[in-house]
Amino acid sequence: MRAISGFVLLACAVAVCAAGFPKYEFDPNIAPGTLILTMLVKNEEVHLERSLPQWAKLADYWIIGIDDANTDSSPEVVQKHLGHIPGKIVTIKFDGMGPSWTELVEEGLGSFPQATHGILADADFTPLNSFDKRQLDRRCAKHMFTIQSSDSTLRRMDWVYRNVPGVKVLRRTHQMLKVPQGAGDECPALDDSGNHATQTMLDLVVREYPGGYQDRTPGKQQRYISWLVKDLEEDSEDSQLQGRTLYYLGMAHIDVYLQSGEKNATALQLAVTYLEQRAAIEHSEQSYFEERWFALVKLGELHERFLGDQVQARSWYAEAIRVDAERADGWFYLGQNFRLHGLLSEAFENLYKAVSLELPQRSLFQWIDLYSCMRHLELVRCVDGLLQQQRKFTSKQLTVAVDSSAKVTAHCGREQSSQLTAASERVQLALTQSKSSRKLAAVTAAPPRNEAAKPTTGQAQQQSKQLPQESVDQVKAELDQSHARAAALEADLGALNDSQAAQQKQLEDLRERLRASEANAAVAEQQLKERADIPQQSTSSEHCEDWSNVLWSVCIVLGSIIGYSWKSELIGIALGSMVAGYIAIGCHCLRFQVVRCL
């Protein structure tokens, strides 16, 4: 995922499985299954050192395909960590993911036919937990597991298969696992619609680390595009495969466009064309609706950011909502688009809906940060903007906004939280005032509490106009307090701005003094260098200074003695003072001459 200009560009990857998750409880009485680890490797020694020790805890057998162009110690690392488990290394002449992985699947079946299941795993997949192997149900065709990426997204992959003849891996990139028809007919699982399902979800979670061989190799996207074009030609009669190829061709051209510094207009247009073709394929058993939903969201992003067509962008976002209204993403993107273009009322309706939705079970990338942080961040920004436009909200709406503010503080990080401090305080204040106003209205509308006797009609009308004055005064006091807090908040904000300005001025003064000090230091350093060239003169001057100070002190003492000896007579005091002064002046002149002559 990339955060771009106020909205987020989602990462592109798709898991191959139907919408939702099958309803299934594994039978604790069945025998545990056994698992073959199959993996394609080229120069992956670093990833293998991390992942294979964890796979060794899960795998009963292994087949590792080493590319014939491998140059690092991957084979040795494989033997180091898996050598104690039955398995073999197979040298592969790489011809795309599908054909190469199919070769490994068939090798696993031939070498270990007793194994019940196999799993496809990249070298950068590291298991985070173990799971009960009774979940490997022989009656099901495939099983799914969860992949946790480094960018905090989740996806589910159906890469666990029954170890039976006829299993194939299709496509040279973004591969699909296909099992023979009928392999999962006895699977005891139901899909969201109550129909029979052929695959179930395992409790296995793996972590996907960045920096795999394909990612490290230059020209990745062009290489993928060449494979995808070849797949598109071969899959012309299979709408399911063709839809996936169109989707990934669009995503690959987006990456090419971004890598060109947004200058390759041809790549951008091809991305739009391929994604539009994918979006035109309606959902059916042969077309995964999540993949189509993702294409719609991407088309909205492309028109919003790169093509500048906001009307068309909103149309694509609205279509994504129509296809899957349970996901918050479409509501979030549409609301964010409205907010960024000043349409705050429209933005609020969509963002308010976005924050109300729970994270649904889906197979495609789930953007966890959207649910925990981003949708709440956008709602608070929107509500604060509308409050400044004097928009009125219900207490319920403001309560939701305050709750979103708390979630921003808890989940969005210090920088984003600090940016919304003032906005959050304004939203909280608006909620307090709204509650006080409601309370005042309720008290005003309440009937008198005490009635001594049944009143006449005229008395009833008169009493209905009377109010419990103490309650009214209390609520008014609360309103006054709210207004006072609002004024104090504004004052605090003003003082904060003044303080920041004063601190900036002090900083500039300090910088100016530092520059002056540096200049003075440079002058002093130059003078020291000059004085270092005449050391004897400096020494003589220092001796002269010392002697002149001694003479000055002696003169002061003599003058004081004379003045003291005549202190009994006024004339003596005056004469003594004059003599002391003359002696002192003479000594000072002598000191000046000595210093000058030196």
Backbone torsions as a table, in degrees:
resi	resn	phi	psi	omega
1	MET	NA	138.2	177.9
2	ARG	-124.6	128.1	176.6
3	ALA	-82.5	121.0	-173.5
4	ILE	-133.9	119.4	171.3
5	SER	46.5	49.7	173.9
6	GLY	87.2	-4.4	173.6
7	PHE	-142.0	175.8	-169.7
8	VAL	-113.9	133.1	174.7
9	LEU	-95.6	113.5	-173.4
10	LEU	-72.6	150.1	173.8
11	ALA	-69.1	160.0	-175.0
12	CYS	-115.7	109.6	172.3
13	ALA	-163.5	146.7	-176.7
14	VAL	-133.5	137.0	171.8
15	ALA	-94.4	147.2	-175.7
16	VAL	-96.3	96.9	172.8
17	CYS	-165.9	163.8	-175.5
18	ALA	-72.5	170.4	-179.3
19	ALA	-64.4	144.4	177.0
20	GLY	70.1	-165.7	-178.0
21	PHE	-133.0	138.8	-178.7
22	PRO	-63.0	145.3	174.5
23	LYS	-86.1	117.0	-171.0
24	TYR	-157.1	136.6	172.3
25	GLU	-122.9	118.5	-177.1
26	PHE	-70.0	150.0	-177.0
27	ASP	-82.3	114.4	-178.4
28	PRO	-69.3	-8.8	-178.1
29	ASN	-93.1	-8.6	-179.7
30	ILE	-81.6	159.7	-179.7
31	ALA	-73.6	143.6	176.9
32	PRO	-61.4	147.6	174.9
33	GLY	-82.8	172.5	175.8
34	THR	-123.9	151.7	-166.4
35	LEU	-128.0	132.5	171.8
36	ILE	-100.2	124.2	173.4
37	LEU	-85.7	121.0	174.9
38	THR	-117.4	135.3	-172.9
39	MET	-150.2	138.4	173.3
40	LEU	-99.9	132.4	-171.8
41	VAL	-135.5	136.5	167.5
42	LYS	-148.0	114.0	177.9
43	ASN	52.1	55.0	-176.3
44	GLU	-120.3	29.3	-174.6
45	GLU	-58.2	-36.0	-179.1
46	VAL	-66.6	-49.0	178.9
47	HIS	-63.8	-40.5	-177.1
48	LEU	-64.0	-36.4	178.5
49	GLU	-61.0	-29.8	-179.9
50	ARG	-88.4	-41.3	-170.2
51	SER	-85.7	-39.9	-172.5
52	LEU	-63.9	-36.6	176.3
53	PRO	-58.9	-31.0	178.8
54	GLN	-79.7	-38.3	177.0
55	TRP	-65.9	-30.0	-179.7
56	ALA	-62.3	-23.9	178.9
57	LYS	-78.8	-15.5	-175.0
58	LEU	-112.2	-32.8	-171.3
59	ALA	-82.5	139.2	172.8
60	ASP	-96.3	-24.2	178.2
61	TYR	-147.7	166.4	177.8
62	TRP	-151.7	146.6	171.9
63	ILE	-132.5	112.4	-179.3
64	ILE	-111.9	120.6	176.6
65	GLY	-92.0	119.3	178.5
66	ILE	-102.1	123.5	179.5
67	ASP	-58.1	138.9	-178.6
68	ASP	-67.3	-11.0	176.3
69	ALA	-99.9	11.4	179.4
70	ASN	-63.6	140.0	-177.6
71	THR	-124.5	-5.8	-177.5
72	ASP	-103.5	-164.8	-173.4
73	SER	-93.6	27.0	-179.7
74	SER	-53.9	-44.2	179.8
75	PRO	-59.2	-40.7	179.7
76	GLU	-67.0	-38.0	178.8
77	VAL	-65.6	-39.0	178.0
78	VAL	-60.3	-49.1	-179.7
79	GLN	-64.1	-35.4	-179.1
80	LYS	-60.9	-43.1	-172.9
81	HIS	-99.6	-21.7	-177.0
82	LEU	-118.4	0.4	-175.3
83	GLY	-59.7	-23.5	-178.6
84	HIS	-85.9	-1.6	-179.4
85	ILE	-112.2	141.7	177.7
86	PRO	-56.9	129.0	-179.3
87	GLY	177.8	-178.2	-179.6
88	LYS	-157.5	152.9	173.8
89	ILE	-96.9	133.2	178.9
90	VAL	-118.1	129.1	176.7
91	THR	-81.1	127.7	-174.2
92	ILE	-114.4	134.5	167.9
93	LYS	-96.0	102.7	-167.1
94	PHE	-65.0	129.0	178.1
95	ASP	-134.8	44.6	-175.6
96	GLY	91.8	161.4	-174.4
97	MET	-63.9	-50.4	-174.9
98	GLY	-57.0	-59.5	-179.0
99	PRO	-59.4	-40.0	-177.1
100	SER	-69.5	-41.3	-179.1
101	TRP	-72.2	-33.3	175.3
102	THR	-59.9	-38.7	177.6
103	GLU	-60.9	-39.0	179.2
104	LEU	-71.3	-39.1	178.6
105	VAL	-61.2	-44.2	179.4
106	GLU	-67.2	-35.1	176.7
107	GLU	-65.9	-39.6	178.4
108	GLY	-63.5	-41.8	178.4
109	LEU	-64.6	-40.9	-179.8
110	GLY	-68.8	-37.0	-176.3
111	SER	-84.6	-33.7	-175.7
112	PHE	-133.7	65.2	-178.8
113	PRO	-64.2	-18.7	179.9
114	GLN	-75.0	-16.4	178.6
115	ALA	-68.2	141.2	-178.4
116	THR	-86.0	-30.0	-174.3
117	HIS	-143.3	161.2	172.0
118	GLY	-131.9	159.5	178.5
119	ILE	-134.7	134.1	173.2
120	LEU	-88.1	130.3	-178.9
121	ALA	-142.5	135.9	172.7
122	ASP	-77.2	158.5	-179.7
123	ALA	-63.4	-25.6	-178.6
124	ASP	-92.3	12.6	173.8
125	PHE	-91.9	123.2	177.8
126	THR	-121.8	119.0	178.9
127	PRO	-60.5	139.3	177.8
128	LEU	-101.8	-10.6	-177.6
129	ASN	-158.9	168.4	172.2
130	SER	-97.1	176.7	177.3
131	PHE	-150.8	161.2	-179.5
132	ASP	-74.9	117.2	-175.6
133	LYS	-72.8	-2.8	169.7
134	ARG	-70.0	-12.7	173.9
135	GLN	-72.9	-16.3	175.8
136	LEU	-78.9	83.8	-172.9
137	ASP	-83.5	122.2	-179.5
138	ARG	-65.5	-18.8	-178.1
139	ARG	-81.7	-11.4	-176.9
140	CYS	-103.7	149.0	-177.0
141	ALA	-75.7	-42.0	-176.5
142	LYS	-144.6	166.0	173.0
143	HIS	-134.1	153.5	177.9
144	MET	-106.8	154.3	171.2
145	PHE	-136.8	165.9	-174.0
146	THR	-100.1	136.1	176.3
147	ILE	-113.6	124.9	178.2
148	GLN	-104.8	115.5	-177.4
149	SER	-89.5	165.3	-177.9
150	SER	-70.3	-15.4	-179.9
151	ASP	-95.8	21.5	174.7
152	SER	68.4	23.1	174.8
153	THR	-104.0	158.5	179.1
154	LEU	-123.5	145.8	169.8
155	ARG	-147.4	160.8	179.4
156	ARG	-115.9	136.2	-179.3
157	MET	-121.1	139.3	179.2
158	ASP	-99.0	55.7	-173.7
159	TRP	-100.2	18.5	172.5
160	VAL	-107.7	124.0	-170.1
161	TYR	-128.7	156.4	172.0
162	ARG	-71.0	134.3	-178.6
163	ASN	-82.2	77.3	-178.1
164	VAL	-131.8	160.7	177.7
165	PRO	-62.2	145.9	175.6
166	GLY	97.5	-4.5	177.6
167	VAL	-71.2	132.6	-180.0
168	LYS	-135.5	154.3	173.0
169	VAL	-110.7	118.2	-174.7
170	LEU	-97.0	154.0	174.2
171	ARG	78.7	142.6	-177.8
172	ARG	-78.3	-23.4	174.3
173	THR	-145.5	156.9	-173.0
174	HIS	49.8	56.2	-169.4
175	GLN	-66.9	158.7	177.6
176	MET	-124.9	137.7	180.0
177	LEU	-96.2	126.0	-177.0
178	LYS	-124.2	130.2	178.6
179	VAL	-110.0	158.9	-178.0
180	PRO	-61.9	147.0	178.0
181	GLN	-61.9	135.5	-179.7
182	GLY	93.7	-7.4	-177.0
183	ALA	-65.7	-27.7	-177.2
184	GLY	-114.2	24.2	-175.3
185	ASP	-63.8	-26.8	-177.2
186	GLU	-98.8	9.0	-178.0
187	CYS	-65.2	124.7	-176.9
188	PRO	-84.9	61.5	-178.0
189	ALA	-136.6	153.4	178.3
190	LEU	-125.7	145.4	176.5
191	ASP	-86.7	-173.7	-176.2
192	ASP	-60.7	-27.2	-178.4
193	SER	-90.8	1.8	-179.0
194	GLY	86.6	6.5	179.2
195	ASN	-86.1	161.9	-179.7
196	HIS	-65.3	135.8	177.2
197	ALA	-116.2	151.3	-177.0
198	THR	-108.6	3.0	179.9
199	GLN	-142.2	155.9	-178.8
200	THR	-133.7	173.4	-176.7
201	MET	-101.2	129.4	173.8
202	LEU	-88.1	162.4	175.3
203	ASP	-83.1	6.2	-176.4
204	LEU	-76.2	132.4	174.9
205	VAL	-125.1	130.6	177.4
206	VAL	-120.9	151.0	177.2
207	ARG	-101.1	128.4	177.7
208	GLU	-97.8	118.8	-179.9
209	TYR	-95.1	147.1	179.2
210	PRO	-76.7	166.5	172.7
211	GLY	90.1	30.2	174.6
212	GLY	-68.6	171.5	-174.7
213	TYR	-58.3	-45.4	-178.9
214	GLN	-61.9	-37.5	179.0
215	ASP	-69.5	-31.8	-178.0
216	ARG	-80.6	-16.9	-174.0
217	THR	-90.4	127.1	179.5
218	PRO	-59.9	152.0	176.6
219	GLY	78.4	22.5	-176.2
220	LYS	-58.2	-48.9	-174.5
221	GLN	-66.6	-41.6	177.8
222	GLN	-63.8	-36.8	177.7
223	ARG	-66.1	-42.8	178.1
224	TYR	-64.2	-41.6	-179.1
225	ILE	-61.6	-41.2	179.0
226	SER	-63.1	-39.5	176.9
227	TRP	-66.5	-41.9	-177.5
228	LEU	-65.6	-40.1	177.6
229	VAL	-61.7	-40.5	177.3
230	LYS	-65.7	-40.5	176.7
231	ASP	-62.7	-39.4	-178.6
232	LEU	-63.1	-37.5	177.7
233	GLU	-67.3	-38.8	-177.1
234	GLU	-79.4	-23.1	-174.5
235	ASP	-101.0	20.1	-172.7
236	SER	-61.2	-23.2	-177.8
237	GLU	-101.4	0.8	-179.3
238	ASP	-115.9	103.6	-175.0
239	SER	-64.6	-32.0	179.1
240	GLN	-65.3	-50.4	179.5
241	LEU	-66.9	-38.8	-179.0
242	GLN	-64.3	-40.2	178.7
243	GLY	-61.1	-41.8	178.7
244	ARG	-66.1	-40.0	-179.8
245	THR	-65.0	-42.3	177.5
246	LEU	-60.8	-42.3	179.5
247	TYR	-60.0	-50.2	-175.8
248	TYR	-72.4	-28.1	172.8
249	LEU	-64.1	-40.6	176.3
250	GLY	-62.5	-45.6	-179.1
251	MET	-65.4	-38.6	179.8
252	ALA	-64.4	-39.1	180.0
253	HIS	-72.2	-27.0	172.0
254	ILE	-62.1	-44.6	179.3
255	ASP	-63.1	-39.9	177.8
256	VAL	-61.8	-42.4	179.8
257	TYR	-63.0	-44.8	179.9
258	LEU	-65.6	-40.0	-179.8
259	GLN	-67.8	-20.6	178.1
260	SER	-84.3	5.1	-176.2
261	GLY	73.7	30.6	179.4
262	GLU	61.7	35.9	-179.0
263	LYS	-112.9	-16.9	-177.1
264	ASN	-86.2	87.6	-176.5
265	ALA	-65.3	-30.5	179.5
266	THR	-64.7	-42.3	179.0
267	ALA	-63.2	-39.5	179.0
268	LEU	-63.5	-44.3	-179.1
269	GLN	-66.7	-37.5	177.0
270	LEU	-65.7	-37.9	178.1
271	ALA	-60.4	-46.2	179.5
272	VAL	-63.0	-43.3	-177.8
273	THR	-61.8	-48.3	-178.2
274	TYR	-65.2	-41.1	-179.3
275	LEU	-69.7	-35.1	175.8
276	GLU	-64.4	-39.7	177.4
277	GLN	-64.0	-38.5	178.2
278	ARG	-68.2	-41.7	-178.8
279	ALA	-64.9	-24.8	-178.7
280	ALA	-75.6	-13.9	179.4
281	ILE	-84.6	110.1	-177.4
282	GLU	-69.5	160.5	-179.5
283	HIS	-69.0	135.1	173.8
284	SER	-158.3	-174.0	177.9
285	GLU	-63.9	-21.2	-178.7
286	GLN	-99.1	6.8	-178.2
287	SER	-145.4	119.4	-177.0
288	TYR	-75.9	122.5	-174.3
289	PHE	-68.5	-27.8	178.6
290	GLU	-64.8	-38.7	178.0
291	GLU	-63.8	-41.2	178.1
292	ARG	-66.2	-42.5	177.9
293	TRP	-57.1	-43.5	-178.2
294	PHE	-64.7	-38.8	177.9
295	ALA	-62.6	-39.5	178.7
296	LEU	-63.1	-43.6	178.6
297	VAL	-62.5	-42.3	-179.4
298	LYS	-64.4	-40.0	177.6
299	LEU	-61.7	-39.6	176.2
300	GLY	-60.8	-43.6	-179.9
301	GLU	-64.4	-42.6	-179.0
302	LEU	-62.1	-44.0	179.9
303	HIS	-70.4	-33.2	-179.7
304	GLU	-69.6	-48.1	-172.1
305	ARG	-92.2	-47.3	-169.3
306	PHE	-94.1	-34.1	-177.4
307	LEU	-97.4	-14.4	176.5
308	GLY	67.2	20.0	179.9
309	ASP	-102.1	90.1	-173.8
310	GLN	-71.7	-33.0	178.5
311	VAL	-63.5	-45.4	179.2
312	GLN	-68.6	-36.0	177.8
313	ALA	-60.2	-45.9	-180.0
314	ARG	-65.4	-32.5	177.6
315	SER	-64.4	-41.5	179.0
316	TRP	-68.2	-41.3	178.0
317	TYR	-61.8	-41.8	179.5
318	ALA	-63.3	-36.8	178.1
319	GLU	-68.0	-37.1	176.0
320	ALA	-62.1	-39.2	176.8
321	ILE	-63.8	-41.1	179.8
322	ARG	-62.6	-38.5	-178.4
323	VAL	-71.7	-38.7	-179.4
324	ASP	-147.4	86.2	-176.8
325	ALA	-76.3	-10.5	-178.5
326	GLU	-80.7	-16.2	178.0
327	ARG	-89.4	140.6	-178.0
328	ALA	-76.7	-17.9	-171.9
329	ASP	-56.2	-50.5	-177.9
330	GLY	-62.0	-45.0	176.9
331	TRP	-60.2	-41.2	-179.3
332	PHE	-63.7	-49.7	-177.1
333	TYR	-63.8	-40.9	179.4
334	LEU	-66.0	-44.7	178.2
335	GLY	-63.0	-41.4	179.7
336	GLN	-64.4	-39.5	178.5
337	ASN	-61.0	-46.4	178.4
338	PHE	-60.3	-43.4	-177.6
339	ARG	-64.2	-44.2	-178.0
340	LEU	-64.6	-20.3	-179.6
341	HIS	-110.2	20.9	170.0
342	GLY	80.7	5.0	179.6
343	LEU	-94.0	74.6	-168.7
344	LEU	-71.6	-35.9	179.6
345	SER	-63.6	-44.3	177.3
346	GLU	-65.6	-37.6	179.7
347	ALA	-62.8	-42.8	-176.7
348	PHE	-60.3	-43.5	-177.6
349	GLU	-58.3	-40.8	-178.3
350	ASN	-78.4	-40.7	-179.3
351	LEU	-70.0	-35.2	176.9
352	TYR	-62.2	-38.6	175.7
353	LYS	-68.2	-40.8	-176.9
354	ALA	-59.7	-41.3	-176.4
355	VAL	-75.8	-10.1	-178.6
356	SER	-88.7	-10.0	-171.9
357	LEU	-93.0	141.1	174.1
358	GLU	-83.3	158.2	176.7
359	LEU	-68.8	115.0	-176.7
360	PRO	-83.8	165.3	174.8
361	GLN	-82.2	115.6	178.7
362	ARG	-140.2	163.7	-178.7
363	SER	-93.5	-30.4	-179.3
364	LEU	-71.6	172.3	178.4
365	PHE	-51.1	125.8	173.4
366	GLN	-100.9	116.5	-178.9
367	TRP	-82.4	95.5	-174.2
368	ILE	-64.0	-37.8	-179.3
369	ASP	-62.9	-28.9	177.8
370	LEU	-63.3	-41.9	-177.5
371	TYR	-76.7	-36.7	-176.0
372	SER	-85.4	-27.5	-172.2
373	CYS	-132.8	-61.0	-163.4
374	MET	-61.2	-41.7	-178.9
375	ARG	-66.1	-34.8	177.9
376	HIS	-71.3	-38.7	177.4
377	LEU	-59.7	-46.8	-179.5
378	GLU	-65.1	-39.8	-179.6
379	LEU	-63.2	-44.2	-180.0
380	VAL	-62.7	-42.4	177.8
381	ARG	-60.3	-42.6	-178.2
382	CYS	-66.4	-47.8	-178.6
383	VAL	-63.0	-41.0	179.3
384	ASP	-62.5	-41.7	177.6
385	GLY	-62.6	-40.7	179.4
386	LEU	-69.6	-35.4	176.2
387	LEU	-61.8	-38.8	178.1
388	GLN	-68.9	-19.1	174.3
389	GLN	-93.4	10.9	178.5
390	GLN	68.3	26.8	176.5
391	ARG	-71.4	137.7	178.7
392	LYS	-94.8	137.2	178.2
393	PHE	-122.7	157.1	171.7
394	THR	-78.5	160.6	177.6
395	SER	-61.0	-35.4	178.9
396	LYS	-62.9	-45.2	179.2
397	GLN	-62.9	-43.0	179.2
398	LEU	-67.2	-34.2	177.3
399	THR	-63.5	-41.1	177.0
400	VAL	-62.7	-41.7	179.7
401	ALA	-65.1	-40.5	177.9
402	VAL	-65.2	-39.5	176.6
403	ASP	-62.7	-40.6	176.5
404	SER	-63.0	-38.2	177.6
405	SER	-60.2	-41.4	178.5
406	ALA	-64.9	-36.8	179.4
407	LYS	-71.1	-32.1	173.8
408	VAL	-61.2	-45.8	179.3
409	THR	-61.6	-38.5	-175.1
410	ALA	-79.0	-31.6	-167.8
411	HIS	-124.7	-11.0	-171.1
412	CYS	-97.4	-3.5	-179.9
413	GLY	92.0	158.8	-173.2
414	ARG	-64.7	-41.4	-175.2
415	GLU	-64.9	-49.1	-179.4
416	GLN	-66.7	-37.2	178.9
417	SER	-63.9	-42.9	-178.8
418	SER	-66.1	-30.8	178.5
419	GLN	-67.0	-24.7	-177.1
420	LEU	-104.5	11.8	-176.7
421	THR	-58.1	-52.4	-178.4
422	ALA	-64.4	-41.2	179.6
423	ALA	-62.3	-43.1	179.9
424	SER	-62.7	-39.6	179.1
425	GLU	-66.4	-37.4	178.2
426	ARG	-67.1	-39.4	178.3
427	VAL	-65.2	-42.9	178.8
428	GLN	-62.6	-41.6	179.4
429	LEU	-64.4	-40.4	178.7
430	ALA	-62.4	-38.2	178.2
431	LEU	-65.4	-43.5	179.1
432	THR	-60.4	-44.2	179.7
433	GLN	-66.5	-37.7	179.2
434	SER	-63.5	-43.8	178.7
435	LYS	-64.5	-39.8	179.3
436	SER	-65.4	-40.1	179.3
437	SER	-65.0	-40.6	178.6
438	ARG	-64.2	-39.8	-179.8
439	LYS	-66.3	-39.9	178.1
440	LEU	-64.3	-41.4	179.7
441	ALA	-64.7	-39.3	179.6
442	ALA	-66.0	-41.0	179.6
443	VAL	-67.0	-40.6	-179.7
444	THR	-63.1	-37.1	-177.7
445	ALA	-83.2	-9.4	-175.9
446	ALA	-73.4	145.4	177.4
447	PRO	-75.2	164.0	176.5
448	PRO	-58.7	143.6	-175.7
449	ARG	-77.8	-36.9	-173.0
450	ASN	-115.3	130.7	176.1
451	GLU	-129.5	113.1	-177.4
452	ALA	-67.9	-37.3	180.0
453	ALA	-151.4	165.9	-179.7
454	LYS	-66.5	119.4	-174.7
455	PRO	-80.7	160.4	172.0
456	THR	-73.9	172.9	-179.0
457	THR	-59.6	-42.4	179.8
458	GLY	-66.2	-40.5	178.8
459	GLN	-65.4	-39.7	179.6
460	ALA	-61.3	-42.0	179.0
461	GLN	-64.3	-37.8	-179.8
462	GLN	-68.7	-41.6	-178.9
463	GLN	-67.6	-32.5	-178.4
464	SER	-64.6	-19.9	179.1
465	LYS	-88.9	-10.7	-179.4
466	GLN	-82.6	147.8	-176.8
467	LEU	-122.9	148.8	171.7
468	PRO	-69.4	98.8	-168.4
469	GLN	-61.4	-36.6	-178.0
470	GLU	-63.2	-41.9	179.4
471	SER	-66.2	-41.6	178.4
472	VAL	-61.3	-45.5	-180.0
473	ASP	-61.7	-38.0	-179.6
474	GLN	-64.6	-46.0	-179.7
475	VAL	-66.2	-40.4	177.4
476	LYS	-61.7	-37.1	178.1
477	ALA	-63.8	-39.9	177.7
478	GLU	-64.1	-39.4	176.6
479	LEU	-63.3	-43.0	177.6
480	ASP	-59.9	-41.1	178.2
481	GLN	-63.2	-40.5	178.7
482	SER	-61.9	-44.8	178.4
483	HIS	-64.0	-38.3	178.8
484	ALA	-63.6	-41.5	177.8
485	ARG	-63.7	-38.0	178.0
486	ALA	-62.7	-44.8	178.6
487	ALA	-63.5	-40.9	178.8
488	ALA	-63.7	-38.7	178.6
489	LEU	-63.5	-44.7	178.0
490	GLU	-61.6	-40.3	178.7
491	ALA	-64.2	-42.3	178.9
492	ASP	-62.0	-40.9	179.3
493	LEU	-65.0	-40.8	177.5
494	GLY	-64.0	-42.4	178.8
495	ALA	-64.0	-38.0	178.2
496	LEU	-62.4	-43.2	178.4
497	ASN	-63.5	-43.0	178.2
498	ASP	-62.3	-41.7	-179.7
499	SER	-62.8	-41.3	178.9
500	GLN	-63.9	-38.7	178.5
501	ALA	-65.4	-42.5	179.3
502	ALA	-64.0	-41.3	178.7
503	GLN	-63.3	-36.3	178.6
504	GLN	-65.7	-40.4	178.5
505	LYS	-64.6	-43.3	177.5
506	GLN	-60.3	-39.9	179.8
507	LEU	-63.1	-42.1	178.5
508	GLU	-64.5	-39.9	178.1
509	ASP	-62.4	-43.7	179.1
510	LEU	-62.6	-39.4	178.0
511	ARG	-63.7	-39.1	179.1
512	GLU	-66.1	-42.2	177.7
513	ARG	-64.7	-36.2	177.8
514	LEU	-65.1	-41.7	177.7
515	ARG	-62.9	-40.2	178.7
516	ALA	-65.2	-41.4	178.9
517	SER	-62.5	-40.4	179.0
518	GLU	-64.7	-37.1	178.0
519	ALA	-66.9	-43.9	178.2
520	ASN	-62.5	-40.3	179.1
521	ALA	-62.0	-38.7	178.9
522	ALA	-64.3	-41.8	178.2
523	VAL	-64.1	-44.5	-179.8
524	ALA	-62.4	-39.3	179.3
525	GLU	-63.5	-38.8	179.1
526	GLN	-66.4	-40.4	178.8
527	GLN	-64.9	-39.0	177.4
528	LEU	-62.1	-40.0	177.6
529	LYS	-62.7	-39.5	179.8
530	GLU	-67.0	-40.9	-179.9
531	ARG	-70.3	-27.6	178.4
532	ALA	-65.1	-22.0	-179.7
533	ASP	-78.1	-14.9	-179.5
534	ILE	-128.7	67.9	-175.7
535	PRO	-64.9	-35.3	-176.5
536	GLN	-68.7	-39.2	178.4
537	GLN	-63.2	-41.0	179.7
538	SER	-63.4	-38.4	-179.7
539	THR	-66.9	-43.0	179.6
540	SER	-63.0	-41.9	179.9
541	SER	-62.3	-38.4	179.7
542	GLU	-66.0	-39.8	177.6
543	HIS	-64.9	-42.3	179.3
544	CYS	-60.4	-41.9	179.1
545	GLU	-61.1	-42.4	180.0
546	ASP	-62.9	-47.0	-178.2
547	TRP	-66.5	-36.3	179.5
548	SER	-65.0	-35.2	177.7
549	ASN	-66.2	-38.5	178.1
550	VAL	-64.2	-46.8	-179.7
551	LEU	-60.8	-41.5	179.0
552	TRP	-60.7	-40.9	-179.3
553	SER	-67.3	-41.6	179.3
554	VAL	-62.3	-43.4	-179.4
555	CYS	-61.2	-41.8	-179.8
556	ILE	-63.6	-40.2	-179.5
557	VAL	-66.2	-45.8	-179.5
558	LEU	-61.7	-45.2	179.2
559	GLY	-60.8	-37.9	-179.2
560	SER	-68.2	-39.8	179.6
561	ILE	-62.8	-44.5	-179.2
562	ILE	-63.0	-45.3	-179.8
563	GLY	-61.8	-36.7	-178.5
564	TYR	-71.0	-37.9	-177.1
565	SER	-66.2	-23.9	179.4
566	TRP	-105.9	19.5	-171.3
567	LYS	-72.4	-14.3	-177.4
568	SER	-73.7	-24.1	180.0
569	GLU	-114.5	144.6	178.8
570	LEU	-62.5	-40.0	-179.7
571	ILE	-65.9	-34.2	178.0
572	GLY	-66.8	-40.1	179.6
573	ILE	-63.0	-44.1	-178.4
574	ALA	-65.1	-45.6	-178.2
575	LEU	-63.7	-43.0	178.8
576	GLY	-60.6	-40.2	-179.7
577	SER	-66.6	-40.3	179.7
578	MET	-65.0	-43.2	-179.9
579	VAL	-63.0	-44.0	179.9
580	ALA	-61.5	-39.2	-180.0
581	GLY	-66.5	-44.9	-179.9
582	TYR	-62.2	-42.7	-179.2
583	ILE	-62.6	-43.0	-179.4
584	ALA	-62.6	-42.5	179.8
585	ILE	-65.4	-39.8	179.3
586	GLY	-64.0	-43.6	178.6
587	CYS	-61.8	-40.0	179.8
588	HIS	-64.1	-41.4	178.7
589	CYS	-64.7	-39.9	178.5
590	LEU	-61.2	-43.5	179.7
591	ARG	-60.7	-42.2	-179.1
592	PHE	-64.2	-41.1	-178.9
593	GLN	-67.3	-41.4	-179.5
594	VAL	-60.7	-47.1	-179.4
595	VAL	-63.0	-40.7	-176.9
596	ARG	-66.4	-41.1	-177.6
597	CYS	-67.7	-33.3	178.4
598	LEU	-72.6	NA	NA
